[in-house]
């Protein structure tokens, strides 16, 4: 009984609501590490917008009223994950010292793109 209680508090990796929310939170934490400058300021704004939008669009998809709307919102989440990966690349270019912190975020963005691509390809509501 104790193990069941403990295990119920652990979020499985396939819990996309939690996973996309954590991704957004990690993007926010990463953005705080970036030094403010004329080059970095637009990059920070862009990555915060796209990185936090992934979870927002996925959450909206789960509240959709039709399969068409669901797939549209999933496609938007996929687009935002791809965009976040792009901004991470630009941030690494502008701030090579942040590459180590950015790489796990790039990996997660890529994994989310693959997951959303699979959902769209299969046309299934999850």
C-alpha positions in Angstrom: 0.0 0.0 0.0 2.8 2.4 0.8 4.5 1.8 -2.6 1.3 2.5 -4.4 1.0 5.9 -2.6 4.6 6.8 -3.3 4.3 5.7 -7.0 1.1 7.7 -7.5 3.1 10.9 -6.7 5.6 10.2 -9.5 4.6 11.7 -12.8 5.2 9.3 -15.7 7.3 10.7 -18.6 4.3 10.3 -20.9 2.1 12.7 -18.9 2.3 15.4 -21.5 0.4 18.0 -19.5 3.1 17.8 -16.8 5.9 17.3 -19.2 5.1 20.3 -21.3 4.5 22.4 -18.1 7.9 21.4 -16.8 9.5 22.2 -20.2 8.0 25.7 -19.9 9.3 26.1 -16.4 12.7 24.9 -17.4 12.8 27.4 -20.2 11.9 30.2 -17.7 14.8 29.1 -15.5 17.1 28.9 -18.4 16.1 32.4 -19.6 17.1 33.8 -16.2 20.6 32.6 -16.8 21.0 34.7 -20.0 22.8 38.0 -19.6 20.7 40.9 -20.7 22.2 42.7 -23.8 20.9 44.1 -27.1 21.5 40.8 -28.8 20.2 38.6 -26.0 17.0 40.5 -25.1 15.1 39.6 -28.3 16.3 36.0 -28.0 15.1 35.8 -24.4 11.7 37.2 -25.3 11.3 34.7 -28.2 12.4 31.7 -26.2 10.1 32.5 -23.3 7.1 33.0 -25.7 7.7 29.8 -27.7 8.9 27.6 -24.8 5.9 28.4 -22.6 3.5 28.2 -25.5 4.1 24.5 -26.0 2.3 23.5 -22.8 -0.4 26.1 -23.3 -1.2 24.8 -26.8 -1.2 21.2 -25.5 -3.5 22.1 -22.7 -5.9 23.8 -25.1 -5.8 20.7 -27.4 -7.0 18.6 -24.5 -10.0 20.9 -24.1 -10.9 21.0 -27.8 -14.4 20.3 -28.9 -13.5 18.4 -32.1 -10.8 16.2 -33.6 -10.0 18.9 -36.1 -9.4 21.5 -33.4 -7.4 19.0 -31.3 -5.1 18.2 -34.2 -4.7 22.0 -35.0 -3.7 22.7 -31.4 -1.3 19.8 -31.3 0.2 21.1 -34.6 0.7 24.5 -32.9 2.4 22.8 -29.9 4.7 21.1 -32.4 5.5 24.3 -34.2 6.3 26.1 -30.9 8.6 23.2 -29.8 10.4 23.5 -33.1 10.7 27.3 -32.7 12.0 26.9 -29.2 14.7 24.6 -30.5 15.7 27.3 -33.1 15.9 30.0 -30.4 18.0 27.7 -28.2 20.4 27.3 -31.1 20.6 31.1 -31.5 21.2 31.6 -27.8 24.0 29.0 -27.9 25.6 30.9 -30.8 25.3 34.2 -28.9 26.3 32.7 -25.6 28.6 29.6 -26.0 29.0 29.3 -22.3 25.3 28.3 -22.0 25.6 25.3 -24.3 25.7 22.8 -21.5 22.5 24.1 -20.0 20.7 24.5 -23.4 21.4 21.0 -24.7 19.0 19.1 -22.4 16.3 21.7 -23.4 17.1 21.1 -27.1 16.8 17.4 -26.6 13.4 17.8 -24.8 12.1 20.1 -27.5 13.1 17.6 -30.1 11.4 14.7 -28.2 8.2 16.8 -27.9 8.3 17.5 -31.7 8.5 13.8 -32.3 5.6 13.1 -29.9 3.4 15.7 -31.4 4.3 14.6 -34.9 3.3 11.1 -34.1 -0.1 12.3 -32.7 -0.8 14.3 -35.8 0.3 11.5 -38.1 -1.9 9.0 -36.3 -4.7 11.6 -36.0 -5.6 10.3 -32.5 -6.7 12.2 -29.5 -4.7 11.2 -26.4 
